[in-house]
């Protein structure tokens, strides 16, 4: 998985991930598979599977098995140790660095690391930083969200993550956030680190998607919009994957 992402990054591809929360899946099995195949055809780079609240291992496995025959990488985005499955291709091995609770910084990772090894999952070491509202992830992870204007604090976390050996950083505004991670913040993280930058939360139109990518994100994540409006999600994917971002006034 890491080589796959590195290749896309070196080829300067704009990447887009779809976040699937098994607990929120509003589609029946037949429609779900149909929609996923359509997303794959439009060029989605990966499916992230997981959620912050109420995700059972049974629902997780069921979702992954429905995606089994779709040729798009499946990456776990665990909200807890229960968010692990042998049916995935890889897992974001997340440390919520701006949590007040050590459990979310290292405790859950100690619990989950052995399981990940046993399952044979590829781990992608990821610094998880909650920005702004933070949503359910911030609440459940006991985070101290970084204010939108405190770019320097975010950069400091990003640099620390890189020096500790992490290779990915996920800048999270929270599911359904009123606003996305500011472009200035993304840009400064890009200037100061070589991390693979994933940005999510509050991305609900082509403008916001393109802005995040042009600012320096390697990949953006769409979750809440995917749950509410497939056609709008497809419109964003087409804009990003057909490299039409330059036509937007950013």
N, C-alpha and C positions, 0 to 999 in steps of 0.2 A: 504494500500500500504506500509506504513512504517513497519508494522509487516511482510509483505511478504519479504521485503528487509532485515530486521533484521534477519529473519530466514535463508535466503540464506547466509548472512554474517556469522552467527554463525555456519552454516554447512560448512564454508570455501569453498563455491562455487565461482568459477571464473565467474563473470557476464559480459554480453555483451549486450549493448543496440544499437538498430538501430535508427538513426535519420532520420526522414522523413520530408522533407521540401515540403509542399503542392505546393509552387510556382515553385519548381524545378522538380516536379514529371514528369518523362519522359515516364512513362508507361501508356498504356490505361487501362481502368478499369478491363477488363478481365485478362490481364497479371499481373496487379498490385496485384489483389487478389490471383492469382496463386503463385506469387513470395512470398507474405507475408505468405501464408500457408506453403510454403517450408521453409522459415526462422523459422517459429514457430516449425515445425517438427524437425529442427536441434537444437532447444533449446534456441533461443533468449529469454532473460529474460524480456525485455520490449521494447516497441516502444516509442521513444520520437517524438513528433509531434510539429513542429514549425519552425520558421526561422527568420532571422534578417531583411529581406527586402521583401516587396511586398506580404505578406501573408494576404489574406482577410478572414473574418469570414466564408464566403460561402465556400471557398476552404478548410478551416480547418474542417468545419462540414462534408463536402463531403468525405474527406479523412477518418475521424473517423468513419463514417457510413460504408465505405467500409471495415473497420477493425472490425466492430461490432461483427461478428460471429467467429473471430479468437481469440482463448483462450490465449492471451498474453496481459499483462497490457498495457494500453495506458496512457502515462504521457505527459502532455503539457509542452512544452519548449518555453514559449512565448518571442517573441522579442519586444512585445508591449502589451498594454491592449487589442488590437484587437485579440491577440492570445489566447483567452479563449473560451471554448466550454463546454456545458453541457454533451456532449457525451464522455468525457474523464473520466478516473478513478481517476486521481490526477493531480496536477500541481507542477512543480518546482517553488516555490515562491522565485524568484531570486532577489538578491541585488548585483549589479555590483560594488563591493567595491572599485576597483581601477579606477573608472570613475572620471573625473574632473567635471562632471555635477551632482549636487545633485538629479536631476530628476531620474537618473538611479540607484541611491543608495536608495532613499526612496520615491520620488515623484510618480513614476509609481506604486509603491506598495500601496500607499495611494489610488490612483485611482482604482486599480484593486482589492484590498482586499475586498471591499464591494460586488463587482461582484462575486468574488470567493465564498463568503459566500452565496449569493443568489442562485448560481448554485449548491451549495452543494458539491463542489469539495474538496477533501483532499489536503491540502497544505503541501509541503515538504520544510521547510525553508532552503534555499540554498545560500551560499556565492559563487558568480561567480567571478573568477579571470582570467583576460586575460594575457596570457604569450606569449612572443616572438612577432611574427607577428600580431597575434590577429584577422586577417581576417576581414570580414564584421561586425562581432559582436563587435570587438574592435572599428572599425571606427564609426559605428552607435551609439555605447554606449559612445562615447567620452572618451575612456579609455586611461590611461597611461600604456601601456603594460609593464610587468616586464621582463627585459632581462633574457635570458636563464640562465646566470651564477649567477643571484642574488637570490640564493636560500633562503638566510636569510630574504629577504623582503617578499617573498611568505609565509614563515613560520610565520612571524609576522602577516600578514593578516589572515592566517588560525587560529592562536591562538586567535586573536581578534574576529573573527567570532564565534569561539566556546564559548568564554566568553560572547558574546552577545546572546547566546542561539541558534544559528544556528546548525543544526545537519548534514548538507550535505555541501560539497564543490565541486565545478566543476572547475577543472583546464583546461582552454581552450586555446589551441594553435591557434585556428581558422580553419575554414573549408578550406581544401585543403592546409594547411600549409606545408612548405618545410620540417619541422622537427616537431616531437612531443614534448610534455613536457618532459624534461630530467628526467631520472630515479632517479638521486640524489635529485632532487626537490621533487618528489613524496615520496621518502623514508623519507626525513626529515619532510614532513608534517605528514606522518604516525607516525613517532617517537614522534612528539610533540603534537599530537591531537588524539582524539577518533572520529573524524568526519568520516562520510561515504564519501569516496573519489571517485569522478567520474572524469575520464580523457578523453579528446577528442581533436581532431585536429591532422592531420598528421599521423594517424594510417592507414597504407595501406598494411601491410604484417603481417605474423604470428610472426616474430621476434619482431616487435615493439609492437604488442598487448601483447605478453607474457612478454616482458620487463616491460611494464607499470603495469601489474598485479603482477608480481613478486616483483616489487619495493614497492607495497603497495596499489595500486588502488583497490577499491572494485568492480568497474565496469568501463569498457571502452566503448567509443561511436564511432561507425562507421557511417559516413554520406556521405562524398564525394565519397568514394570508392563504397558504396552501389549504388550511382547514376550512376557510370561508369562501374562497373564490378561485376556482381552478383556472378559469379563463384569464383572469388577471395575472395569475402566477405564470401561466404559459406565455403571456405577453412579455413579462419580464425576462423569462428564460430566452425567448427568441431575440430580444434586444441585446442581452449579454452575450449569448453564444454566437450570434451572427455579427458580433463586433460593431454594433450600431451605437455604442456609447458615445463615440466621438460626435455624433449628430446632436447630442443633448447639450444644452447650455448649462455648463457646470460652474 
